[in-house]
Structures are given as C-alpha cells and as structure tokens.
Amino acid sequence: MPTDEGELKAGQSTGLILKNAQDKLELKFEWNWLNGALTGGHSESIEIE
C-alpha cells in the first residue's frame, strides 16, 4: 500500500491467533517495515461479540 506521498512500503509480521478465557479470538502481531524508517510495533485485536 502506498503512503500519502506515493512511496511503496514493504513489511513483515509474525502473529498468533488465540482463544482467550472468555472464549473470544485474539490476534497478536509483531511487525516491522523492511524499507524506509525500519520501525516496527505490536498490534492486538480482540473479538468483542
């Protein structure tokens, strides 16, 4: 996906799909960019209904 400036970015991630104690799905990812600033981060999503 290009940035607002039209630059194409590439990245990678590793993740887990889990079912928590409330029987809801959780997605957890560690990610980083492979070009540009080379920053990274952590993303989580939890099913709510």
mmCIF file of the N, C-alpha and C atoms, coordinates in Angstrom:
data_MODEL
# 
_entry.id   MODEL 
# 
loop_
_atom_site.group_PDB 
_atom_site.id 
_atom_site.type_symbol 
_atom_site.label_atom_id 
_atom_site.label_alt_id 
_atom_site.label_comp_id 
_atom_site.label_asym_id 
_atom_site.label_entity_id 
_atom_site.label_seq_id 
_atom_site.pdbx_PDB_ins_code 
_atom_site.Cartn_x 
_atom_site.Cartn_y 
_atom_site.Cartn_z 
_atom_site.occupancy 
_atom_site.B_iso_or_equiv 
_atom_site.pdbx_formal_charge 
_atom_site.auth_seq_id 
_atom_site.auth_comp_id 
_atom_site.auth_asym_id 
_atom_site.auth_atom_id 
_atom_site.pdbx_PDB_model_num 
ATOM 1   N N  . MET A 1 1  ? 0.840   -1.172  0.000  1.00 0.00 ? 1  MET A N  1 
ATOM 2   C CA . MET A 1 1  ? 0.000   0.000   0.000  1.00 0.00 ? 1  MET A CA 1 
ATOM 3   C C  . MET A 1 1  ? 0.883   1.232   0.000  1.00 0.00 ? 1  MET A C  1 
ATOM 4   N N  . PRO A 1 2  ? 0.648   2.192   -0.892 1.00 0.00 ? 2  PRO A N  1 
ATOM 5   C CA . PRO A 1 2  ? 1.491   3.378   -0.927 1.00 0.00 ? 2  PRO A CA 1 
ATOM 6   C C  . PRO A 1 2  ? 1.156   4.352   0.201  1.00 0.00 ? 2  PRO A C  1 
ATOM 7   N N  . THR A 1 3  ? 2.147   5.152   0.572  1.00 0.00 ? 3  THR A N  1 
ATOM 8   C CA . THR A 1 3  ? 1.949   6.209   1.561  1.00 0.00 ? 3  THR A CA 1 
ATOM 9   C C  . THR A 1 3  ? 1.234   7.381   0.909  1.00 0.00 ? 3  THR A C  1 
ATOM 10  N N  . ASP A 1 4  ? 0.943   8.418   1.692  1.00 0.00 ? 4  ASP A N  1 
ATOM 11  C CA . ASP A 1 4  ? 0.326   9.632   1.146  1.00 0.00 ? 4  ASP A CA 1 
ATOM 12  C C  . ASP A 1 4  ? 1.216   10.286  0.086  1.00 0.00 ? 4  ASP A C  1 
ATOM 13  N N  . GLU A 1 5  ? 2.529   10.049  0.183  1.00 0.00 ? 5  GLU A N  1 
ATOM 14  C CA . GLU A 1 5  ? 3.476   10.606  -0.778 1.00 0.00 ? 5  GLU A CA 1 
ATOM 15  C C  . GLU A 1 5  ? 3.676   9.693   -1.988 1.00 0.00 ? 5  GLU A C  1 
ATOM 16  N N  . GLY A 1 6  ? 2.982   8.554   -2.040 1.00 0.00 ? 6  GLY A N  1 
ATOM 17  C CA . GLY A 1 6  ? 3.100   7.632   -3.166 1.00 0.00 ? 6  GLY A CA 1 
ATOM 18  C C  . GLY A 1 6  ? 4.220   6.624   -3.039 1.00 0.00 ? 6  GLY A C  1 
ATOM 19  N N  . GLU A 1 7  ? 4.910   6.593   -1.890 1.00 0.00 ? 7  GLU A N  1 
ATOM 20  C CA . GLU A 1 7  ? 6.002   5.650   -1.673 1.00 0.00 ? 7  GLU A CA 1 
ATOM 21  C C  . GLU A 1 7  ? 5.427   4.266   -1.362 1.00 0.00 ? 7  GLU A C  1 
ATOM 22  N N  . LEU A 1 8  ? 5.984   3.231   -1.968 1.00 0.00 ? 8  LEU A N  1 
ATOM 23  C CA . LEU A 1 8  ? 5.562   1.858   -1.705 1.00 0.00 ? 8  LEU A CA 1 
ATOM 24  C C  . LEU A 1 8  ? 6.342   1.328   -0.510 1.00 0.00 ? 8  LEU A C  1 
ATOM 25  N N  . LYS A 1 9  ? 5.650   0.795   0.495  1.00 0.00 ? 9  LYS A N  1 
ATOM 26  C CA . LYS A 1 9  ? 6.280   0.273   1.703  1.00 0.00 ? 9  LYS A CA 1 
ATOM 27  C C  . LYS A 1 9  ? 6.160   -1.250  1.721  1.00 0.00 ? 9  LYS A C  1 
ATOM 28  N N  . ALA A 1 10 ? 7.165   -1.908  2.278  1.00 0.00 ? 10 ALA A N  1 
ATOM 29  C CA . ALA A 1 10 ? 7.147   -3.361  2.444  1.00 0.00 ? 10 ALA A CA 1 
ATOM 30  C C  . ALA A 1 10 ? 7.394   -3.668  3.917  1.00 0.00 ? 10 ALA A C  1 
ATOM 31  N N  . GLY A 1 11 ? 6.734   -4.697  4.419  1.00 0.00 ? 11 GLY A N  1 
ATOM 32  C CA . GLY A 1 11 ? 6.900   -5.066  5.819  1.00 0.00 ? 11 GLY A CA 1 
ATOM 33  C C  . GLY A 1 11 ? 6.756   -6.555  6.026  1.00 0.00 ? 11 GLY A C  1 
ATOM 34  N N  . GLN A 1 12 ? 6.989   -6.969  7.266  1.00 0.00 ? 12 GLN A N  1 
ATOM 35  C CA . GLN A 1 12 ? 6.812   -8.368  7.634  1.00 0.00 ? 12 GLN A CA 1 
ATOM 36  C C  . GLN A 1 12 ? 6.212   -8.429  9.027  1.00 0.00 ? 12 GLN A C  1 
ATOM 37  N N  . SER A 1 13 ? 5.553   -9.542  9.319  1.00 0.00 ? 13 SER A N  1 
ATOM 38  C CA . SER A 1 13 ? 4.997   -9.715  10.653 1.00 0.00 ? 13 SER A CA 1 
ATOM 39  C C  . SER A 1 13 ? 4.937   -11.192 11.006 1.00 0.00 ? 13 SER A C  1 
ATOM 40  N N  . THR A 1 14 ? 4.920   -11.449 12.298 1.00 0.00 ? 14 THR A N  1 
ATOM 41  C CA . THR A 1 14 ? 4.643   -12.775 12.818 1.00 0.00 ? 14 THR A CA 1 
ATOM 42  C C  . THR A 1 14 ? 3.501   -12.616 13.805 1.00 0.00 ? 14 THR A C  1 
ATOM 43  N N  . GLY A 1 15 ? 2.646   -13.621 13.867 1.00 0.00 ? 15 GLY A N  1 
ATOM 44  C CA . GLY A 1 15 ? 1.486   -13.457 14.719 1.00 0.00 ? 15 GLY A CA 1 
ATOM 45  C C  . GLY A 1 15 ? 0.947   -14.746 15.289 1.00 0.00 ? 15 GLY A C  1 
ATOM 46  N N  . LEU A 1 16 ? 0.040   -14.559 16.233 1.00 0.00 ? 16 LEU A N  1 
ATOM 47  C CA . LEU A 1 16 ? -0.652  -15.663 16.880 1.00 0.00 ? 16 LEU A CA 1 
ATOM 48  C C  . LEU A 1 16 ? -2.151  -15.432 16.814 1.00 0.00 ? 16 LEU A C  1 
ATOM 49  N N  . ILE A 1 17 ? -2.900  -16.506 16.667 1.00 0.00 ? 17 ILE A N  1 
ATOM 50  C CA . ILE A 1 17 ? -4.348  -16.481 16.785 1.00 0.00 ? 17 ILE A CA 1 
ATOM 51  C C  . ILE A 1 17 ? -4.686  -17.353 17.987 1.00 0.00 ? 17 ILE A C  1 
ATOM 52  N N  . LEU A 1 18 ? -5.325  -16.749 18.987 1.00 0.00 ? 18 LEU A N  1 
ATOM 53  C CA . LEU A 1 18 ? -5.595  -17.440 20.237 1.00 0.00 ? 18 LEU A CA 1 
ATOM 54  C C  . LEU A 1 18 ? -7.076  -17.371 20.592 1.00 0.00 ? 18 LEU A C  1 
ATOM 55  N N  . LYS A 1 19 ? -7.521  -18.273 21.443 1.00 0.00 ? 19 LYS A N  1 
ATOM 56  C CA . LYS A 1 19 ? -8.849  -18.182 22.039 1.00 0.00 ? 19 LYS A CA 1 
ATOM 57  C C  . LYS A 1 19 ? -8.627  -17.922 23.525 1.00 0.00 ? 19 LYS A C  1 
ATOM 58  N N  . ASN A 1 20 ? -9.189  -16.821 24.055 1.00 0.00 ? 20 ASN A N  1 
ATOM 59  C CA . ASN A 1 20 ? -8.931  -16.434 25.440 1.00 0.00 ? 20 ASN A CA 1 
ATOM 60  C C  . ASN A 1 20 ? -9.883  -17.138 26.418 1.00 0.00 ? 20 ASN A C  1 
ATOM 61  N N  . ALA A 1 21 ? -9.760  -16.813 27.702 1.00 0.00 ? 21 ALA A N  1 
ATOM 62  C CA . ALA A 1 21 ? -10.556 -17.451 28.752 1.00 0.00 ? 21 ALA A CA 1 
ATOM 63  C C  . ALA A 1 21 ? -12.051 -17.176 28.605 1.00 0.00 ? 21 ALA A C  1 
ATOM 64  N N  . GLN A 1 22 ? -12.421 -16.073 27.926 1.00 0.00 ? 22 GLN A N  1 
ATOM 65  C CA . GLN A 1 22 ? -13.825 -15.745 27.681 1.00 0.00 ? 22 GLN A CA 1 
ATOM 66  C C  . GLN A 1 22 ? -14.323 -16.343 26.370 1.00 0.00 ? 22 GLN A C  1 
ATOM 67  N N  . ASP A 1 23 ? -13.536 -17.243 25.776 1.00 0.00 ? 23 ASP A N  1 
ATOM 68  C CA . ASP A 1 23 ? -13.871 -17.941 24.530 1.00 0.00 ? 23 ASP A CA 1 
ATOM 69  C C  . ASP A 1 23 ? -13.951 -16.992 23.324 1.00 0.00 ? 23 ASP A C  1 
ATOM 70  N N  . LYS A 1 24 ? -13.179 -15.885 23.362 1.00 0.00 ? 24 LYS A N  1 
ATOM 71  C CA . LYS A 1 24 ? -13.110 -14.923 22.260 1.00 0.00 ? 24 LYS A CA 1 
ATOM 72  C C  . LYS A 1 24 ? -11.767 -15.054 21.558 1.00 0.00 ? 24 LYS A C  1 
ATOM 73  N N  . LEU A 1 25 ? -11.737 -14.765 20.262 1.00 0.00 ? 25 LEU A N  1 
ATOM 74  C CA . LEU A 1 25 ? -10.489 -14.826 19.498 1.00 0.00 ? 25 LEU A CA 1 
ATOM 75  C C  . LEU A 1 25 ? -9.637  -13.594 19.754 1.00 0.00 ? 25 LEU A C  1 
ATOM 76  N N  . GLU A 1 26 ? -8.334  -13.802 19.800 1.00 0.00 ? 26 GLU A N  1 
ATOM 77  C CA . GLU A 1 26 ? -7.365  -12.716 19.908 1.00 0.00 ? 26 GLU A CA 1 
ATOM 78  C C  . GLU A 1 26 ? -6.327  -12.874 18.809 1.00 0.00 ? 26 GLU A C  1 
ATOM 79  N N  . LEU A 1 27 ? -5.958  -11.768 18.158 1.00 0.00 ? 27 LEU A N  1 
ATOM 80  C CA . LEU A 1 27 ? -4.890  -11.730 17.160 1.00 0.00 ? 27 LEU A CA 1 
ATOM 81  C C  . LEU A 1 27 ? -3.772  -10.869 17.723 1.00 0.00 ? 27 LEU A C  1 
ATOM 82  N N  . LYS A 1 28 ? -2.554  -11.373 17.710 1.00 0.00 ? 28 LYS A N  1 
ATOM 83  C CA . LYS A 1 28 ? -1.401  -10.636 18.230 1.00 0.00 ? 28 LYS A CA 1 
ATOM 84  C C  . LYS A 1 28 ? -0.280  -10.699 17.202 1.00 0.00 ? 28 LYS A C  1 
ATOM 85  N N  . PHE A 1 29 ? 0.233   -9.539  16.812 1.00 0.00 ? 29 PHE A N  1 
ATOM 86  C CA . PHE A 1 29 ? 1.267   -9.449  15.787 1.00 0.00 ? 29 PHE A CA 1 
ATOM 87  C C  . PHE A 1 29 ? 2.423   -8.565  16.219 1.00 0.00 ? 29 PHE A C  1 
ATOM 88  N N  . GLU A 1 30 ? 3.623   -8.994  15.912 1.00 0.00 ? 30 GLU A N  1 
ATOM 89  C CA . GLU A 1 30 ? 4.839   -8.185  15.966 1.00 0.00 ? 30 GLU A CA 1 
ATOM 90  C C  . GLU A 1 30 ? 5.204   -7.891  14.520 1.00 0.00 ? 30 GLU A C  1 
ATOM 91  N N  . TRP A 1 31 ? 5.442   -6.632  14.178 1.00 0.00 ? 31 TRP A N  1 
ATOM 92  C CA . TRP A 1 31 ? 5.676   -6.280  12.783 1.00 0.00 ? 31 TRP A CA 1 
ATOM 93  C C  . TRP A 1 31 ? 6.796   -5.248  12.672 1.00 0.00 ? 31 TRP A C  1 
ATOM 94  N N  . ASN A 1 32 ? 7.359   -5.156  11.464 1.00 0.00 ? 32 ASN A N  1 
ATOM 95  C CA . ASN A 1 32 ? 8.353   -4.116  11.177 1.00 0.00 ? 32 ASN A CA 1 
ATOM 96  C C  . ASN A 1 32 ? 8.384   -3.831  9.679  1.00 0.00 ? 32 ASN A C  1 
ATOM 97  N N  . TRP A 1 33 ? 8.769   -2.607  9.364  1.00 0.00 ? 33 TRP A N  1 
ATOM 98  C CA . TRP A 1 33 ? 8.947   -2.203  7.978  1.00 0.00 ? 33 TRP A CA 1 
ATOM 99  C C  . TRP A 1 33 ? 10.303  -2.696  7.495  1.00 0.00 ? 33 TRP A C  1 
ATOM 100 N N  . LEU A 1 34 ? 10.374  -3.047  6.219  1.00 0.00 ? 34 LEU A N  1 
ATOM 101 C CA . LEU A 1 34 ? 11.627  -3.528  5.625  1.00 0.00 ? 34 LEU A CA 1 
ATOM 102 C C  . LEU A 1 34 ? 12.346  -2.455  4.829  1.00 0.00 ? 34 LEU A C  1 
ATOM 103 N N  . ASN A 1 35 ? 11.718  -1.312  4.653  1.00 0.00 ? 35 ASN A N  1 
ATOM 104 C CA . ASN A 1 35 ? 12.366  -0.187  3.971  1.00 0.00 ? 35 ASN A CA 1 
ATOM 105 C C  . ASN A 1 35 ? 11.917  1.112   4.625  1.00 0.00 ? 35 ASN A C  1 
ATOM 106 N N  . GLY A 1 36 ? 12.569  2.189   4.285  1.00 0.00 ? 36 GLY A N  1 
ATOM 107 C CA . GLY A 1 36 ? 12.220  3.471   4.901  1.00 0.00 ? 36 GLY A CA 1 
ATOM 108 C C  . GLY A 1 36 ? 12.779  3.552   6.309  1.00 0.00 ? 36 GLY A C  1 
ATOM 109 N N  . ALA A 1 37 ? 11.939  3.922   7.276  1.00 0.00 ? 37 ALA A N  1 
ATOM 110 C CA . ALA A 1 37 ? 12.383  4.162   8.653  1.00 0.00 ? 37 ALA A CA 1 
ATOM 111 C C  . ALA A 1 37 ? 12.760  2.892   9.413  1.00 0.00 ? 37 ALA A C  1 
ATOM 112 N N  . LEU A 1 38 ? 12.374  1.711   8.924  1.00 0.00 ? 38 LEU A N  1 
ATOM 113 C CA . LEU A 1 38 ? 12.687  0.429   9.556  1.00 0.00 ? 38 LEU A CA 1 
ATOM 114 C C  . LEU A 1 38 ? 12.132  0.312   10.976 1.00 0.00 ? 38 LEU A C  1 
ATOM 115 N N  . THR A 1 39 ? 11.066  1.028   11.276 1.00 0.00 ? 39 THR A N  1 
ATOM 116 C CA . THR A 1 39 ? 10.433  0.948   12.588 1.00 0.00 ? 39 THR A CA 1 
ATOM 117 C C  . THR A 1 39 ? 9.533   -0.271  12.645 1.00 0.00 ? 39 THR A C  1 
ATOM 118 N N  . GLY A 1 40 ? 9.027   -0.567  13.812 1.00 0.00 ? 40 GLY A N  1 
ATOM 119 C CA . GLY A 1 40 ? 8.135   -1.701  13.984 1.00 0.00 ? 40 GLY A CA 1 
ATOM 120 C C  . GLY A 1 40 ? 7.185   -1.460  15.132 1.00 0.00 ? 40 GLY A C  1 
ATOM 121 N N  . GLY A 1 41 ? 6.434   -2.492  15.451 1.00 0.00 ? 41 GLY A N  1 
ATOM 122 C CA . GLY A 1 41 ? 5.495   -2.346  16.539 1.00 0.00 ? 41 GLY A CA 1 
ATOM 123 C C  . GLY A 1 41 ? 4.770   -3.629  16.857 1.00 0.00 ? 41 GLY A C  1 
ATOM 124 N N  . HIS A 1 42 ? 3.732   -3.474  17.661 1.00 0.00 ? 42 HIS A N  1 
ATOM 125 C CA . HIS A 1 42 ? 2.927   -4.590  18.160 1.00 0.00 ? 42 HIS A CA 1 
ATOM 126 C C  . HIS A 1 42 ? 1.469   -4.221  17.943 1.00 0.00 ? 42 HIS A C  1 
ATOM 127 N N  . SER A 1 43 ? 0.701   -5.144  17.412 1.00 0.00 ? 43 SER A N  1 
ATOM 128 C CA . SER A 1 43 ? -0.736  -4.917  17.188 1.00 0.00 ? 43 SER A CA 1 
ATOM 129 C C  . SER A 1 43 ? -1.516  -6.064  17.809 1.00 0.00 ? 43 SER A C  1 
ATOM 130 N N  . GLU A 1 44 ? -2.658  -5.719  18.431 1.00 0.00 ? 44 GLU A N  1 
ATOM 131 C CA . GLU A 1 44 ? -3.543  -6.724  19.002 1.00 0.00 ? 44 GLU A CA 1 
ATOM 132 C C  . GLU A 1 44 ? -4.981  -6.398  18.651 1.00 0.00 ? 44 GLU A C  1 
ATOM 133 N N  . SER A 1 45 ? -5.758  -7.428  18.372 1.00 0.00 ? 45 SER A N  1 
ATOM 134 C CA . SER A 1 45 ? -7.194  -7.299  18.159 1.00 0.00 ? 45 SER A CA 1 
ATOM 135 C C  . SER A 1 45 ? -7.874  -8.371  18.986 1.00 0.00 ? 45 SER A C  1 
ATOM 136 N N  . ILE A 1 46 ? -9.024  -8.014  19.595 1.00 0.00 ? 46 ILE A N  1 
ATOM 137 C CA . ILE A 1 46 ? -9.780  -8.954  20.414 1.00 0.00 ? 46 ILE A CA 1 
ATOM 138 C C  . ILE A 1 46 ? -11.230 -8.944  19.939 1.00 0.00 ? 46 ILE A C  1 
ATOM 139 N N  . GLU A 1 47 ? -11.770 -10.135 19.720 1.00 0.00 ? 47 GLU A N  1 
ATOM 140 C CA . GLU A 1 47 ? -13.168 -10.273 19.336 1.00 0.00 ? 47 GLU A CA 1 
ATOM 141 C C  . GLU A 1 47 ? -14.067 -9.749  20.459 1.00 0.00 ? 47 GLU A C  1 
ATOM 142 N N  . ILE A 1 48 ? -15.070 -8.940  20.098 1.00 0.00 ? 48 ILE A N  1 
ATOM 143 C CA . ILE A 1 48 ? -15.946 -8.410  21.139 1.00 0.00 ? 48 ILE A CA 1 
ATOM 144 C C  . ILE A 1 48 ? -17.324 -9.050  21.146 1.00 0.00 ? 48 ILE A C  1 
ATOM 145 N N  . GLU A 1 49 ? -17.795 -9.589  20.045 1.00 0.00 ? 49 GLU A N  1 
ATOM 146 C CA . GLU A 1 49 ? -19.060 -10.320 20.009 1.00 0.00 ? 49 GLU A CA 1 
ATOM 147 C C  . GLU A 1 49 ? -19.099 -11.259 18.848 1.00 0.00 ? 49 GLU A C  1 
# 
